[in-house]
Amino acid sequence: MARHSEILMAGTGGQGLIFVASFLAECAIAQDLNVVQTQTYGIAQRGGFISAGAIISPEEILFQQVTAPNVIVALHDVVGNRYDDATVPVVYDSSIMTERTFDNWLGIPCTSTAQEMGAPKSANLVALGAVYQIYPFVDFDSIVKAANKKFAPKIAEMNIEAVKKGIALAEAASQTR
């Protein structure tokens, strides 16, 4: 999986987008890759538009902003129509967002899946799993290694399960298209 990858995530403050971008960075570090993690948000962070990104590469990263994402995650309608013209895959949270009918948009019920798991704050990790199914940016073992390093064992297990649920949902959704 060692290739230059740019992942962009957008939604609203409070959805854990900065957390998941930093977790992506830890996954890349676990695989000895170079990584840059960025975020942008307005004055009213919680509830307002926010984006976070990660650039992962085996090579030196010279420009530290996501400019050509390989995949985009949209977790809230606050993103508006910012990514309607995107040509790359866009994973969106179909449990809370208005249905998108673009060919490259893949609806995954991230929030409802996380709630069903009893981990409502893990919707971002369900989305991360869906992204991984579409565009594997690191080896899966690096995700497990980063989770086990970052979290207590029970929390790590729950978060890994959220990622696996996202992978399964994206695989199923891709087969029905």
C-alpha positions in Angstrom: 0.0 0.0 0.0 3.0 2.3 0.1 2.0 5.0 -2.3 1.3 8.7 -2.2 -2.3 9.1 -0.7 -4.3 12.1 0.1 -7.5 11.7 2.2 -9.9 14.6 2.8 -12.6 14.5 5.5 -15.3 17.1 6.0 -18.3 17.6 8.2 -19.2 19.5 11.3 -17.2 20.3 14.4 -17.7 17.7 17.1 -17.7 14.7 14.7 -14.1 13.7 15.4 -12.7 14.5 12.0 -9.5 15.9 13.5 -9.2 12.8 15.7 -9.6 10.5 12.7 -7.1 12.5 10.6 -4.6 12.2 13.5 -5.4 8.5 13.8 -4.7 8.1 10.0 -1.3 9.8 10.7 -0.6 7.2 13.4 -1.5 4.4 11.1 1.0 5.7 8.5 3.7 6.1 11.2 3.0 2.5 12.3 4.0 1.5 8.7 7.1 3.8 8.7 5.5 6.1 6.1 5.8 9.9 6.0 2.6 11.7 6.9 1.2 15.2 7.2 -2.1 15.8 9.0 -4.0 19.1 8.6 -7.3 20.7 9.7 -9.3 23.8 9.0 -12.2 25.1 10.9 -14.0 28.4 11.5 -14.5 30.4 14.6 -17.6 28.4 15.6 -15.8 25.0 15.6 -18.5 22.8 17.2 -21.4 22.6 14.7 -19.6 24.6 12.0 -17.9 23.3 8.8 -14.6 21.6 9.4 -12.2 19.6 7.2 -9.3 17.5 8.1 -6.8 15.8 5.8 -3.9 13.4 5.7 -1.2 13.0 3.2 0.6 9.6 3.4 3.7 8.8 1.3 6.8 6.7 1.3 8.5 9.7 -0.2 9.2 13.1 1.3 6.1 15.3 1.4 6.9 18.7 0.1 3.5 20.5 0.0 1.6 20.0 3.2 -2.0 20.5 2.1 -4.4 18.0 0.5 -4.7 19.3 -3.1 -5.6 16.2 -5.0 -7.5 13.8 -2.7 -7.8 10.2 -3.7 -10.9 9.9 -1.6 -13.2 12.2 0.3 -15.4 11.6 3.4 -18.5 13.8 3.9 -20.1 13.3 7.3 -22.7 16.1 7.5 -24.9 18.2 5.2 -22.9 21.2 6.3 -20.5 20.3 3.5 -23.2 21.6 1.1 -22.2 21.1 -2.5 -18.5 21.6 -2.0 -17.7 18.1 -3.4 -20.5 17.7 -6.0 -17.9 18.1 -8.8 -15.4 15.6 -7.3 -14.3 12.8 -9.6 -12.8 10.7 -6.9 -14.9 8.4 -4.6 -16.8 10.3 -1.9 -18.0 8.3 1.1 -21.0 10.0 2.8 -23.0 9.3 5.9 -26.3 8.2 4.5 -27.9 8.0 8.0 -27.7 11.7 8.5 -27.1 13.3 5.1 -29.4 14.0 2.2 -29.2 11.2 -0.4 -26.6 11.9 -3.0 -27.1 10.3 -6.5 -23.7 11.0 -8.0 -22.0 7.9 -9.4 -18.9 8.4 -7.3 -20.7 9.0 -4.0 -21.1 5.9 -1.8 -23.7 6.2 1.0 -22.7 4.4 4.2 -24.8 4.6 7.4 -21.9 5.6 9.6 -23.8 7.2 12.4 -26.6 4.6 12.7 -24.0 1.8 12.6 -21.9 3.4 15.3 -25.1 3.8 17.5 -26.1 0.2 16.9 -22.6 -0.9 18.1 -23.1 1.1 21.3 -20.3 3.5 20.2 -22.0 6.6 18.8 -18.7 8.5 18.7 -17.2 5.9 16.3 -19.1 7.0 13.2 -15.9 8.6 12.0 -14.1 5.2 12.3 -16.9 3.5 10.4 -16.3 6.0 7.6 -12.6 5.3 7.8 -13.3 1.6 7.3 -15.4 2.5 4.2 -12.6 4.6 2.9 -10.2 1.7 3.5 -12.3 -0.7 1.5 -12.4 1.8 -1.5 -8.8 3.0 -1.2 -6.5 1.0 1.1 -4.0 3.7 2.2 -2.0 1.5 4.6 -1.8 -2.2 5.4 -4.7 -3.1 7.7 -2.2 -4.4 10.3 -1.0 -0.7 10.7 -4.6 0.3 11.6 -4.7 -2.5 14.3 -1.2 -1.5 15.5 -2.1 2.2 15.8 -5.4 1.4 17.6 -3.7 -0.9 20.1 -1.0 1.7 20.8 -3.4 4.7 21.1 -6.3 3.1 23.1 -6.9 0.9 26.1 -7.5 -2.7 25.0 -11.3 -2.6 25.2 -11.5 0.7 23.4 -9.0 -0.4 20.8 -11.1 -3.5 20.1 -14.3 -1.5 19.7 -12.6 1.0 17.3 -11.1 -1.8 15.2 -14.6 -3.3 15.0 -16.0 0.0 13.9 -13.4 0.1 11.1 -14.2 -3.5 10.1 -18.0 -2.6 10.0 -17.2 0.3 7.6 -15.2 -2.1 5.4 -18.0 -4.6 5.3 -20.7 -1.9 4.6 -18.6 -0.4 1.7 -18.0 -3.8 0.2 -21.7 -4.6 0.3 -22.7 -1.2 -1.0 -20.2 -1.4 -3.9 -21.6 -4.8 -4.9 -25.2 -3.4 -5.1 -24.2 -0.6 -7.5 
